[in-house]
């Protein structure tokens, strides 16, 4: 069992998620900022930024962005893409754990996207990540994050999935096997990943990703004790409607007090 987002997973991350519509999600961020921010958003701290899918697109739209992730291998790919796109002056990437980050500056918005907050499995870890978010926001600053939404997770239940991805070098086959821990609000997903070139298996890895799911009152309480006020919990990506038991992903908006 390799570390979460180990070498093979990190190197093929963009291929695995190439269907993810980052541009549309950045549109949604801007919509939420317009609705909830007390002043125009110009600077953004992207916690759990991965290979820079959101950070790079926000930088291309003119925002000052700092992306933070604990995987140096993922950040290396993000920096390569920033260089290729000519965005080195608008986006920086920093390797750190979101639970213990201290930058000694504030941003207009903090975002924690692609369920990155859910990788904080314990109450202490979640609170540490939320306190980091609050520490990097001035009063009135806006926090936006998406999570697996507990009412839908318990109603729909996670299922085993197989995904085949065509890459420039060949193919990737990923098998995901979930196990639900209802009492702990956790889903343990075992990922088996095979890299295939021609008719040969050239790489293989196994990872376990532990992802937390959240409930509305739980979120409200956690935000409150961290100096943040809950503003909305909406369906993701359809932010026009409130999250409900059919919404596996929910986007949460909070403001700093």
BARODO-789648 format. One record per residue: residue in three letters; x, y, z of N, C-alpha, C, O, CB in turn. Coordinates in steps of 0.001 Angstrom, whole numbers, plus 524288, in hexadecimal, padded with zeros to 5 digits. Glycine has a CB too. Layout:
// residues N
ALAXYZXYZXYZXYZXYZ ...
// end
This chain:
// residues 257
UNK803557FB5A8000080000800008000080375804D380000806968058D803947FC3D80008804CB UNK802EF808207FC088063380CCF7FBB98039D811537FE997FF16810F28002D8073D80E507F5FD UNK80689815A77FF498045981A568019C7FFFE81C767FE2B7FFBE81B567F9808089A81E7B80272 UNK7FC8D81F92800917F860822087FD957FAC3825C67F9997FE2E828E57FAE87F482824F380141 UNK7F8EE825707F4B07FB0E828737F055800EA8276D7EFCE8041882B047EF7B7F9FF82E5A7F119 UNK80235822537EFBA80792820B37EED58093B821C87E93F806678244F7E64A8083881AF37F012 UNK80DDB81FD97E7CD81053821557E2DF80CE7820337DE2180BF7823B07DAF58157581E877E24C UNK80B0B81B667DD998080381A017D8F4802DA81CF67D8D18014281EDF7D4B3807008141A7D8CE UNK8003881D5A7DD507FB34820207DD7B7FBFC825E17DC327F900828237D92D7F89B81F897E2E8 UNK80008828417DE818010482DD17DD778026282EC87D7C68009E8329B7D5758056982FD57E0F2 UNK8058982B517D5818074282C077D018802D382B587CC308030E82D747C7DF80B99828377CED6 UNK7FECC8286D7CDA87FA6F827847CA0B7F57D82A717CBB47F152829A57C9717F947821AC7C9AB UNK7F5F282DCF7CFA17F175830877D1D67EE6D833997CDB87E9A3833487CD787F33B8342B7D626 UNK7F1378368B7CA867EE8C839C27C69D7EBC3836707C28E7E7A4837F67C0997F26B83D5F7C3EF UNK7EDF4831EE7C1467EB5182E6A7BDA47E66F82C117C01F7E26082B9F7BD957EF0982A107BBE0 UNK7E6D782A937C5177E26A828337C7D07DDC382BE67C8227D94382A3C7C7DC7E409826887CD47 UNK7DEE9830F67C8B77DABA834C67C9887DA5D838BF7C51E7D8D883D3A7C5F97DB8B837987CEA7 UNK7DBC18371B7C06E7DBBB83AD37BC147D63983C7D7BA937D598840707B7E77DE73838777B75E UNK7D233839997BC347CCCF83B217BAFF7CAAD83F1A7BEE37C667841287BE1C7C94B836577BAE8 UNK7CD88840347C3017CBAF843FC7C6E17CBB6849707C47D7CF9A84B167C2327CF20843D57CBE2 UNK7C76284C377C5077C6D2851517C28A7C8A0855A37C6447C577858117C8F47C1168523D7C0DA UNK7CDBA856897C65F7CFE785A787C9DF7CE1585FF97C87C7CD33863307CBF37D5CF85A3B7C9C3 UNK7CD878610D7C3747CBC7866487C1DB7C6558676A7C4017C55A86BA57C6147CBC7866C77BBD5 UNK7C2D7863AC7C3827BD89864637C5897BD9C8651D7CB707BAA8868467CD8A7BA1185FB47C412 UNK7C0F3862377CE1B7C137862B27D3C47C36C867FF7D5647C1DC86A227D9677C48885E4E7D60C UNK7C70186A1C7D2567C8E786F687D3697C4A18736E7D2717C4528775A7D5367CDB3870A67D007 UNK7C15C8727F7CE907BCC3875DB7CDC97B951875D37D2A67B765879E77D4517B9948740D7C8F7 UNK7B88C871377D4E97B54C870BD7D99A7B7C38739B7DE337B50C876297E13E7B47486AF77DB00 UNK7BCE58732C7DEAF7BF8F876137E2CE7BE9187BEC7E2487BD4E87E907E6197C56D874F67E2AE UNK7BF2287DE27DD987BE51883767DCC87B8AF884FF7DDF97B7B4889377E0107BFBA884F97D72D UNK7B509881A67DCAA7AF8D882B57DDF47AEC9883047E3DA7AC298868E7E5C57ABF987E767DBA1 UNK7B10B87F5E7E6B77B08287F507EC687B34D883F47EEDB7B1658862C7F2AC7B2A887A337EEA9 UNK7B7B98856F7ECC17BA6B88A117EEC77B71588EEC7EE0A7B6AA8922A7F1917BFBA88AC97EC10 UNK7B4B788F697E9767B166894017E87E7ACDC894307EC577AB4D898677EE0E7AF4F893F47E2D7 UNK7AAC488FB87EDAE7A63888F807F12A7A7A5890757F6D77A497892CF7F9B67A38B88A447F0AC UNK7AC2F88EB27F8827AD4588E8D7FE1A7B1E2891DF7FFE57B22989331804837AE348891E7FFAB UNK7B5748933F7FC7E7BA10896327FE2B7B89A89BDA7FF5F7B57E89E3A7FC937BE5C895FF7F9F0 UNK7BAD789DF88037F7B9B08A35B805027BCAA8A750801B47BB468ABEA8019B7BAF98A42C80ABA UNK7C0BE8A5917FF017C3BA8A8E57FB777C5D48A57B7F7137C5E78A0B47F79D7C8458ABCA7FE65 UNK7C7888A7C67F2C37C9538A4977EE557CDC28A0EA7EFD77D1508A2607F2BA7CB178A8197E9E2 UNK7CD7F89C267EDDB7D18D898417EED87D5E7899017EAD97D4FD898DC7E6217CF4B892937EE97 UNK7DA96899CC7ECCB7DF2189A667E95E7E3698966B7EA927E668894F77E7197E15389FE67E9DB UNK7E3B7894A57EF777E7BA890DE7F1007E51F88BF57F31F7E13E88C407F5F17EB7B8933F7F522 UNK7E74A887717F1BD7E4E5882707F3097E90787EAF7F5207ED3087E127F2CC7E224880147EE37 UNK7E7DB87C317F9847EB05877F07FB9D7E829872DC7FA6C7E3CB872067FC407EC0487899801A8 UNK7EAA286F7A7F75B7E85186A8B7F5AC7EADB8661E7F8C97EF388647D7F7987E909869B27EFA3 UNK7E81A8642E7FCC77EA1E85FFF800197E8C885AB37FDBC7E45C859D27FC117E7E48606F805AF UNK7EC9F857287FD987EBCA852187FB117EB58852BF7F5357E7DC850897F2BD7E6E384F6B7FD39 UNK7EEE6855D07F2FC7EE5E857707ED7E7EFC6853307E9957EE93853C17E4F67F1BB85C1E7EC7E UNK7F24A84EE97EB477F3B884AB97E7A97F75684C9D7E35E7FB4084F327E46C7EEE08485D7E544 UNK7F60784B557DE8B7F94C84CE17DA177F7C4852377D7E07F9608539D7D3917F8F2848C77D5CD UNK7F4A78552F7DAD57F39085A9D7D95D7EEE485B687D5D57EE7F85F747D3437F82885CD17D6CB UNK7EB59857A97D5A27E6E8858117D2107E3CB85D107D2AA7E28085F947CEC67E35D8538A7D2D5 UNK7E28D85E927D7867DFB38636D7D86C7E366868117D8BF7E24786C397D69A7DC788630B7DD69 UNK7E7CE867627DB6B7EB6A86BC27DC4D7ED4086E307D7327ED67872F87D6B37F020869EF7DF73 UNK7EEA286AF67D36F7F09F86CF87CE767EC6A86FEA7CB767ED78873F67C9177F2BE868817CB1E UNK7E7B986DE57CB937E37E870827C8B67E1FA8759E7CB547E0B6879697C8A87DEB686CEF7C84D UNK7E216875C77D0837E10087AAF7D33B7E54887EB07D2197E42A8834D7D1577E086879C17D92B UNK7EA2287CEC7D1FC7EE6D880797D0B97EDD5882A67CB387EEE28873E7CA417F3B187DAC7D145 UNK7EC2287F4B7C79D7EB5C881077C2377E708885167C1D57E6E3888217BE1C7EA1787C617BEB5 UNK7E380885277C5A67DF44888FD7C5B27E0DE88E0A7C8737DDC5891B27C8D67DA74886B17C857 UNK7E5A588E3A7CA557E79C8930D7CC9E7E8168931C7D27E7E9A18971A7D4AF7E442897507CB12 UNK7E6D588ED87D5297E74388EA37DAD77ECEC88D817DC6D7EFCC88ADE7D99E7E38988A727DD1B UNK7EE6E88F847E0EB7F35E88E047E35D7F2498890A7E67C7EEF48890D7E9F37F5A48928C7E6F8 UNK7F50C884D27E54D7F3BE87FC07E7927F88787D3D7EA057FCC687D457E7C47F16B87C227E36F UNK7F7C887B0E7EEAC7FBAE877B17F1157F934872577F1E77F551871D77F4B07FDB987A0A7F65D UNK7FB7386E5F7EF7C7F98D869107F00D7FCDF866147F3F6801AB866547F3CD7F985866457EAC8 UNK7FA498633F7F77D7FCFA8604A7FB977FB4685A977FB557F6A08596B7FAED7FBD4862A280119 UNK7FF0F857197FB927FDEC851897FBB58024E84EC97FEAB806B2850BB7FEE77FD4E84F447F616 UNK8011984A4A800E8805288476C803C880825843A28004F80BE58413280215802BD8447680851 UNK80688843167FB568093B83FA77F7AF80CDE842D47F43180B13845A67F0BC8054683C907F45A UNK811EC842607F516815AF845377F1E2815858435D7EC4281688846677E8AC81B2D844997F413 UNK8144583E737EB788140583C607E62380F8183EDD7E31C8100F840147DE7D81367836627E63C UNK80B1083F9E7E5B2806AA842477E32A80815847FC7E1FE806CE84A057DDD4801B5842027E6AA UNK80AB184A7F7E5A880C2484FF87E4EC810178509F7E08F8100A8548E7DDCB80E51852367E9F4 UNK8138284CCD7DFED8174984D0C7DBA68148584D477D66481620850287D2E481AF8848557DBD4 UNK8106384A417D5DF80D5984A5F7D10980A8784F977D07780A1F851AD7CC2680964845D57D0E9 UNK80895851B17D4CB805F8856C87D49B809BB85B0C7D2D28084E85E637CFAC803B08582B7D9FC UNK80E8685AF07D4D38125C85EE07D347813D185E607CD828147E8624C7CAD08174285E697D6A9 UNK8144A859987CBA881577858C17C6208113185B257C2B88125285DAD7BECA8160B852DD7C4F1 UNK80C4F85A567C43D807F785C7F7C136807DD862737C187806B5865117BDAA802C485A427C323 UNK80912864957C61E8093586A477C6B080D5A86CA17C31C80C69870A57C0A280A4886BD07CC6A UNK811E286A327C2D28161186C117BF638146586BD57B9AC8155186F787B6AA81B10868D67C034 UNK811E9867787B83A81046866C87B2C780C2986AC37B13680BE586C597ACAD80E2C861467B1EC UNK808EB86C657B4FF804B3870187B3E480659875C57B4AA80344879577B3BA8000D86EE97B753 UNK80B2C8769D7B65C80D0287BF07B74380A7887E907BBE880982883467BBD180C1687F287B286 UNK8095D87B887C0048068787D927C48F809E687DEF7C979807D587E837CDC7801D887A2A7C5AA UNK80EF887D9A7C8E38126787D817CD74811E6882647D0CE812F0882327D57F8180287CDF7CBBE UNK81056886BB7CE8280FF288B9F7D17980ACA88C067D47680A4B88F407D7FD81082890497CDCD UNK80702888D37D31A801D9889577D57A80077884E17D92F7FCCA885637DC3D7FDCD889AE7D148 UNK8034F880887D8FF8020987C1D7DC5B80709879B37DE7980AC7878C57DB997FECB878017D95C UNK80703878B57E38F80B54876177E6288094E8711E7E8B5804AD870B17E9ED80DF3879B87EA3E UNK80CC986D607E98280B48868777EBF780EF0867507F081813AF867FC7F02180B5A863F17E7F9 UNK80C9A8658E7F4D280F72864D37F9B480E0985F877FC028096F85E2B7FC5780E36869487FDA3 UNK811F285C8D7FD9781106857617FFD68104F857DA805BB813E38597380884815998539D7FE8A UNK80BB5856778079780A93856C680D328058C853C280E4A802878529280ABE80A1485C9880F0C UNK804BF85292813378000285002815127FC158543C816887FD5F857CD8197D8012B84C51819D4 UNK7F756853E3814827F373857F0815937F20D8585381B557EFD385C4381CF77EE93856E881272 UNK7F3458546A81E6E7F2178549E824037F5EC857FE827097F4D08597D82B787F21284F3082641 UNK7FA6F8593A824B97FE7A85BEB827B6800F18606C824AF8054286219825FC802AB8581682952 UNK7FE5C8625D820C68007A8667981D6B8007986BB9820397FC9186D2B822A17FD55866D981855 UNK804C886E9281FF280526873D782231807F68775E81E5080CC08772C81DE780811873C582794 UNK8051787A8781B838076087DD681778808038837A8193680AB688683816A38041187DA58129F UNK80593884EA81D88805E988A3C81FA3803F088E4E81BC2806208929181B5B80B8788B7C8212A UNK7FFE188CFF818F67FD33890BD815977F79F88EDF814C67F66388A55815C3800158916581042 UNK7F44F89257812FE7EED4891098120F7ED958916280C3E7F03589419809447EB35894AF81533 UNK7E97F88E8D80ABB7E79588E6C805647E1DA8900D8056A7DF3588FC18096C7E84D888E6802EB UNK7DFFF891C2800ED7DA77893278007E7D6FF88E4A800DA7D29F88E8E802D47D96F8960E7FB52 UNK7D8FA889D77FEEE7D600884F77FF267D9AE880647FFF07DE12880587FDFB7D2BF884337FA23 UNK7D7D187C93802D57DA5D8777A803417D6B48737F800CC7D20687380801E57DBAB876068091F UNK7D8CE8701A7FD797D5A586BF67FB217D831866B67FC527DCF9866337FC577D50A86CC87F51B UNK7D4E5862D77FD4D7D6AB85D7D7FE577D330859F77FB057CEE2858907FCA27D65E85C048046F UNK7D5138588B7F6647D1AE8563C7F2737D2F7850827F15F7D6DE84E697F33C7D20E859537ED74 UNK7CF8884E0E7EE4A7CFF2848877ECDC7D01C845167F1C07D329841637F21B7D4DD847967E97B UNK7CCB08466F7F58C7CC03843747FA637D106843037FD8F7D1A683F4B8008B7CA0283E0F7F926 UNK7D4A2846C37FCF77D99A846767FFC77D8E3846BA805AC7DBE98445F808947DD3184AD17FE06 UNK7D4E5849958077E7D3FB849D180D247D2888446680F3A7D3AC84327813BB7CF9B84DD180E6F UNK7D00A8413480BFE7CE7783BFE80DA27D3038386980ECA7D24B83463811527CB238399680992 UNK7D7B5839C180D027DC4E8369D80E3A7DE448379F813C47E1F7835218158F7E0A2837BA80A51 UNK7DBC483B458166F7DCCE83C0A81C057D8D5838AA81EF97D44A83A2681F7D7DC658421281DAA UNK7DA8883434820DF7D6D4830368229B7D4BB8310F8281E7D03A82FC08292E7D95E82AFC82254 UNK7D7DE8333482BA17D628833C3831067D3FA83936831FB7D4E883CCB82EEA7DAAB832A3834C9 UNK7D110839D4836437CF1983EFB837AF7D390842D9838567D33D84751836977CBE283EAC83CB5 UNK7D7C38411383AE37DC378448983BB67DEAF84650836A47E03B84AD68361E7E040841DE83F03 UNK7DF0D842B7832DE7E1568441C82DD07DDE98480782AE97DFE484BCE828B17E22383F3782A78 UNK7D8C78472382AEA7D53984AC08283F7D58C8502582AB77D5ED85411827F57CF8D848B58286F UNK7D5668505B82FE17D5A1855628328F7DAD285823831857DAF585CE7830E77D4D6854A283870 UNK7DF108552B831547E41F857908302C7E42785A0182ABE7E62C85E4F82A077E87F853838309F UNK7E1ED85748826EC7E1AE859578219C7DE3085E2E821537DF6E861E981E8D7DFAE8552381DDA UNK7D9D685E218242E7D661862AF824347D8E686749827067D82586BC9825817D12686151826C6 UNK7DBDD8662C82B167DEA286A6E82DC97E2D886CC082A487E3C18717882A627E11786872832EF UNK7E5668697C827347E91C86B7E8235D7E65E86F2781F927E8578735F81E5F7EBBC866FB82063 UNK7E1D186D8881DB17DED3870CB81A177DD818760B81C957DE3287A2881A317D9CE86DFE81865 UNK7DB95875D7821767DA1C87AAF8241B7DECC87E33825017DE5D882F7824897D7798797D8294A UNK7E35087BE98264C7E7F887F01827677E9F3881EB822A47ECD1885BF823237EC3887B8D8297E UNK7E86D8801F81E057EA4688295819317E602885CD816867E6638870A811E57EC4987E6F8156F UNK7E1F688721819807DDCE88A858179D7DD4188F3581B3B7DD5688EA0820007D8988878481738 UNK7DCB2893D0818FD7DB388985881C137D563897F581D4F7D2908952581A9D7DC8589D8A81923 UNK7D37F89AC4821627CDDC89AC6822627CAD189C1F81D717CC0C89FE581ABA7CC8189EA9826C0 UNK7C6D7898FD81C547C3CD899AB8178C7C5CF8967C813047C322895F980F0E7C3B789F428160C UNK7CA918944A813837CCA2890F380F647C95A88C0A80EC27C69888A708125B7D24888F7E8108A UNK7C9A9889AF80A347C60188576808E17C8D388047808177CCC187FF3805567C2ED886DB803F1 UNK7C6B787C4480A927C8A3876E780A057C4B8873D3806BD7C003873FC807B97C97A8744380F80 UNK7C6B487108802DA7C36B86DB27FF8E7C5ED868497FF517CA8A867C67FE127C2BD870137F9EA UNK7C2E18644C800837C4E685EFB800157C08285B477FE9B7BBED85C5B7FF937C77D85D3C8053B UNK7C1F9856E17FC3E7BE10852ED7FB017BF5384DEC7FDFB7C3DD84CBA7FF097BDD7851E27F509 UNK7BB3984B087FF4E7BBBF84643802687B7F184223800777B436843537FDAD7BAD08476380840 UNK7B8F083D46801FA7B50283936801607B0C283A4E8056D7B1E483B1780A097B76F8338E8020E UNK7ABE483A57803AA7A78783BF6806F67A4F98372F809757A2D4833D3806C57A37A83F18803C1 UNK7A53F836F580EA47A39E832568118F79E36830388104B79DB482B8080F817A3D3833858171C UNK79A1D833788100E794EE8316680EE4794BA82E55809C77920582A5F809727910B835CD80EB0 UNK7978D8301D805D37979282D63800CB79B0682886800F7799B0824817FEAF799708310F7FC74 UNK79F73828E1803A97A2EB82457804077A00F81FC7806947A07F81B57804C87A7EB825B480727 UNK79D20820D680AC579A5B81CA380D73795B581AA680A48794478161380AB17988481E7E812C6 UNK7935F81E058072978EE281C6B803FE79098819527FF3278E50815487FDEE78BBA821338024D UNK794A081B427FC8A79620818EA7F78E79A43814AB7F81779A698110B7F4EF7981681D137F3F1 UNK79D928150E7FBFB7A1BF811547FD167A5CA8110E7F8A97A45C810D17F41479F6E80BEE7FE07 UNK7AAC5811177FA087AEDF810BD7F6077AF1680B4E7F3A77ADD9807737F6407B436812287F85A UNK7B0A580AFE7EEC07B0DE806087EBF07B6488052C7E9A37B92F808E07E8A87ACBA805E07E79B UNK7B794800397E8CE7BC787FEE77E6287BC41800D57E08B7B842800537DDEB7BD7E7F8EE7E652 UNK7C0A5803167DEB27C0D2805417D96B7C5E3803C87D6AB7C9F78031E7D9227C03B80B347D996 UNK7C5888034B7D17F7CA1A8024D7CE387CA5E806A27CA2C7C66C807F97C7C57C9D67FCC47CB8E UNK7CF07808D57C9677CFB280D097C59A7D46980BDD7C22F7D8A680AC27C42B7D055812637C85C UNK7D3B080C1A7BD147D7E880B607B9507D9048109E7B6BF7D57E813277B4AD7D67A807237B525 UNK7DDF5812377B6E67DF73817587B4E67E3A5816B57B0BD7E79F814247B1967E16881AEB7B95D UNK7E2AF819187AC387E6A08193B7A8207EA7B81DA07A95C7E8DD822027AA7E7E41181A037A2A0 UNK7EF8581C7F7A9267F38E820697AA157F71C820C47A5517F6B281D9B7A1B77F6C181F147AF0F UNK7FA9D824A27A54E7FE46825317A0EF801DA820717A0848037E81EF579C3F8018C82A2F7A191 UNK8030A81E137A502806B4819AF7A509804088145B7A4AD806A78106A7A3D7809F9819E37A9E8 UNK7FEEE814307A54A7FC3480F287A5337F6EB80F837A7D47F38E812857A62B7FF7B80AF77A7D8 UNK7F62B80C6B7ABF77F13480C557AEAE7F22380BF77B48D7F62580A077B65E7EDCC807C27ACC4 UNK7EE3780DF07B77C7EE1E80D467BD1E7E8FF80A9E7BE8B7E4D880C1A7BCA07EEBD8129E7C004 UNK7E94E806C17C1DA7E4A38041F7C3D87E474805037C9B27E834803DC7CC7A7E4A77FE217C282 UNK7E008807177CB957DF7A808167D12B7DAA18054C7D3457D656805D77D12C7DF2780E057D241 UNK7DB6B802597D7657D7287FFCB7DA377D6AD802637DF877DA7F802B57E26E7D81D7F9C47DAC6 UNK7D1FE8043F7E0D47D117806A27E5F37CD28803587E8F67C8E88022E7E7097CF1E80C5F7E562 UNK7CEA5801DC7EDBB7CB687FE837F1097CA66801697F62A7CDFB801F77F9537CE1B7F9117F20C UNK7C5878034D7F7147C46F806567FBC87C266802F7800477BFD17FEFE7FF7A7C08380A947FA8E UNK7C3A6804AE804FE7C17F80261809BC7BF8A806C480D2F7C27F80A5380E807C5A07FEFA80CA6 UNK7BA9C8068F80EA87B83180AD3811977B887809C8817707B7308058C819487B27580B8D80FEF UNK7BA5980DB981A577BA6780D9A8200C7B6A2811D4821DF7B81A8165E8227E7C01A80E7982255 UNK7B1BE81042822B97AD9E81413823C27AE9181700828DC7ADDD81BC0829147A84E81161823EC UNK7B0228144482CE77B0B3816BF832027B50A81AD7832137B4B981EAD834F57B1C5812A483622 UNK7B90D81A0882EED7BD6F81DBD82EBD7BCDB821C682A6C7C0358252C829DA7C28181AD482E01 UNK7B89E82178827587B7C782502822E67BC3E8249981EF67BE098288B81CDF7B73C82AB2824D0 UNK7BE0681FCA81DF57C27481EF881A797C12381B028163F7BE1E8175C817137C73A81D2B81D8E UNK7C37C81BD5811B47C36B817F680D847C911816BA80C297CC0581A2980A8D7C050819F980899 UNK7CA88811D580CD07CFCC8101C80B627CF9A80DDC805E57CCE280A05804E47D1F680BFE80F5C UNK7D27F81046802607D27880EA27FCE87D7D480C647FB947DBC180F297FBCD7D1108134B7F933 UNK7D7FC807737FA377DCD5805087F86F7DD1F805957F2877D9BC803B37EFAD7DD287FF2B7FA1E UNK7E1348082F7F0C37E213808E77EB297E66E8053B7E95C7EAB38052C7EB937E37B80EB47E9E4 UNK7E548802347E55B7E94B7FF187E2B77EA01801757DD487E6448020F7DA517E7BB7F9147E268 UNK7EED0802C27DC137EFF8805887D7387F4078027F7D4237F82C801217D6287F1E880B287D855 UNK7F2C3801777CF317F6517FEA57CBBC7F7A2802187C70F7F4248045B7C4A67F3E27F9607C9EB UNK7FCA08027E7C5C97FE79805677C1337FFF38016F7BCFB803147FDE87BDE8803468090A7C29C UNK7FDA78020F7B8587FE4E7FE417B42480074800FD7AF537FE62804FF7ADAA7F9117FB7F7B2E0 UNK8049A7FED37AD15806BF800BA7A822806D57FC2E7A4528097D7F8457A52F80C5B8031C7A8DD UNK803E07FCC07A0158035B7F86879C6A800AC7F3DD79F0F7FC4B7F4667A0F7808B67F6B979A4A UNK803397EF7179F318010B7EAE97A1D7803FD7E9B07A6DD803B57E5537A8DE801227E63379E3D UNK806E27EDA67A8F380A067ECBD7AD93808227F00E7B235806BC7F49D7B19680FC07EDE97AC66 UNK8081F7EDAD7B6CC807287F0757BBA880C5C7F2CA7BD798100D7EFF07BEA3804BC7ECBE7BFEE UNK80C9D7F8097BDB3811987FA8E7BEE8811947FD4A7C439815A97FF067C615812ED7FE777BAAF UNK80D077FDAA7C6A280CBD8002C7CBC1807E17FE847CEA1803D47FD807CC4080CDC806147CB38 UNK8084A7FE3E7D3CD803D27FC9E7D6FA804657FEED7DC69808B37FF227DE8C803627F68D7D73E UNK8000F800A97DEA480032802AE7E3F57FAF1801CE7E6937F6F1801317E3FB801A2808857E3FF UNK7FB06801C27EBBB7F640801577EEE37F66A805A47F2F97FA498063E7F5C27F5BC7FBCA7F187 UNK7F231808A37F3507F1CD80CC07F7337EC9280C537F9FF7E8B380A937F7BE7F2738122F7F4A8 UNK7EC8080DF07FEE67E78C80E74801B27E6A881438802E97E9CB816B0805987E78780B1B806D1 UNK7E25F8164F800EA7E0D981BB3801F67DC5A81B99805DD7D85281928804E97DF4281EA27FCCE UNK7DD1181E3A80A347D8FC81E8F80E307D670823EA80DB67D8F5827EA80E997DB3F81DA8813D9 UNK7D172823F980C507CEB4828DF80B3E7CA268297580F0A7C6E8825F280F917CCBD8290F8057F UNK7C9F582DDD811A17C5C582EF0815587C1168315E8128D7C1B88345480ED07C7B983293819BB UNK7BC6E8301B814617B7BC832C6812817B55B835C48170E7B62E8346D81B997B3B682ED281022 UNK7B25E839E1815C27B0B983DA9819AF7AAD783E98819837A84883DD0815857B39D842CB818EA UNK7A8C78404C81E037A3408419881E957A2BA8476181FEA7A659849B88220A7A0A283E26822DC UNK79E36849B381EA979DCD84F6981F0079EB4851B1824687A18F85587824EC798958510B81D2D UNK79C5B84F748287379D13851B082DAF7A2B6850FF82F8F7A4D685458832477994584F2283198 UNK7A51084CA582E137AA8D84BA682F427ADF984FE482CD87B1688520582F747AC368463682D42 UNK7AD0F8511C827E87B0088552B825467AF3A85A77827DC7B2F585D61828B37AE848557181F8A UNK7AA5D85BB18291D7A932860B982B927AC2986152830B97AE6186574831C97A3498614582C82 UNK7AC3485D2F833ED7AEDB85D5F838F47B4C085DE28384A7B7378611883AE37AD948588583C21 UNK7B70785ABA834CF7BCAD85AF2834017BE6B860408320A7C26086256833CE7BE5E856C283031 UNK7BB7E8626B82E6A7BCC2867A182C6C7BC6886BB0830BE7BFC686F188312D7B91A8691C827EB UNK7B86286B54833E47B77786F2D838037BBF286F5083BF47BDBC8738683D717B25786DFE83AD0 UNK7BDC286AC283DA27C1E886AA6841987C71986C7A83F547CABD86DA2842417C27F86522843DA UNK7C77B86CC083A237CC4686EA18379B7CBEA87452835EA7CF59876438332B7CD8386B47832EA UNK7C7BF877048378E7C73F87C88836437C52087D91830DB7C636881A082E867CC5B87F19836C7 UNK7C212879DC82ED87BFCF87A4E829A37B9E4879B5829FA7B7EB876A182D197C22A8762C825E7 UNK7B71E87C9C826CE7B16287C6B826C97AF7A879C3821D47B0CC87B6B81D837AF06881FA8273D UNK7AC63875AC8226F7AA3B872EB81DEF7A6628766881B0B7A2F0878C181D717A78E86DD281FA4 UNK7A6F8876C1815D17A36B879DB8129579FD48767380F4D79B33877A380EBF7A68287D7680F0E UNK7A1E78723F80D2379E8786EE7809F37A10686999809227A5CB869088094779D6087178804A9 UNK79DB5865BB8084779F5A860848069879C0685F3F801D77974A85E878024579EB485C3E80B1B UNK79E8585EFB7FD5579BA585E437F87579D878596C7F58D7A1BC857547F69679C33863167F4FB UNK79A4C857BC7F1E979BD1853537EE987A07C854E47EB457A1138596D7E9C879732851877EB16 UNK7A3BB8511F7EA277A855852197E6EB7A86984E367E26A7A8598497E7E3557AD70851B47EA32 UNK7A88C8501C7DD827A9AA8557F7DBEA7A4DD858F57DB147A57185D6D7D9687ACBE855697D706 UNK7A0388570E7DC2E79B8185A2C7DB5579A7685D8E7E01F7973985C337E367796BB8569C7DA28 UNK79D35861F67E08679CF3865277E538797E88684C7E59B7973086B3D7E9587A18D868C87E564 UNK79470867BA7E1D478F7486A817E21578BAC867F57E5E6787BC86A517E75378CFC86AC57DCB3 UNK78CD2863227E7967893E8605E7EB1978C1D85ECA7F012790DE85E117F014786E285B7D7E85F UNK7891E85E457F45078B6385CA17F94978CE4856DE7F91078A6D853CB7F64D7878785D9E7FDD0 UNK790EE855707FBF87927C84FF47FC4A78E3D84CCF7FF0D78BCA84EB1802BD797C584F627FF2F UNK78D64847FF7FD3B789A3844877FFC178B9883EED7FF717902583E017FE307842C845067FD35 UNK7882783B2A80095789D0835B7800DB78B1D8335B7FB9078CBD82ED67FB4B785A78328880367 UNK78A718364C7F75B78C0B834797F22879126837047F060792F8836057EC0A787BD8359A7EE2B UNK7937483A4B7F3B87981983D527F25479CF183ACF7F4AC79E1A83BA27F94379795843067F434 UNK79FCB837BE7F1927A4798353C7F3AE7A8A3839447F50B7AB31838D87F9187A6AA831467EFC5 UNK7A95483D2B7F1AE7AD0F8415F7F2AD7AA20846637F3F57A66D847DD7F1447B0B4842337EDEB UNK7ABD3848F07F8107A98384DEB7F9907ADD1852027F9EB7B239850CC7FB697A68584D737FED4 UNK7AC8A856D37F88F7B03F85B137F90F7AE8385E807FD9F7A9F185FF07FE097B0A785E4B7F3E3 UNK7B23185FC4801027B11F862A1805D37B3B6867FD805897B83886877803EE7B31585F8B80AAE UNK7B0DC86BF0807147B2EC87144807277B2A48734380CC77AE9C872CD80F5B7AFCD874F480352 UNK7B6F88757980EA17B723877BD813E17BA4B87CCA813A57BD8B87D828102D7B98F873D1817EE UNK7B94D880418175E7BC428851F817997BEF28859781CF27BD0D88394820E27B89F889E781695 UNK7C3658884C81CF17C678888FA821B27C43C88D56825047C2EE891868230C7CC2E88A1C82060 UNK7C3CF88C5382A127C1E08905482DB27C666893AC82FAE7C59389742832C67BEF588DC68325A 
// end
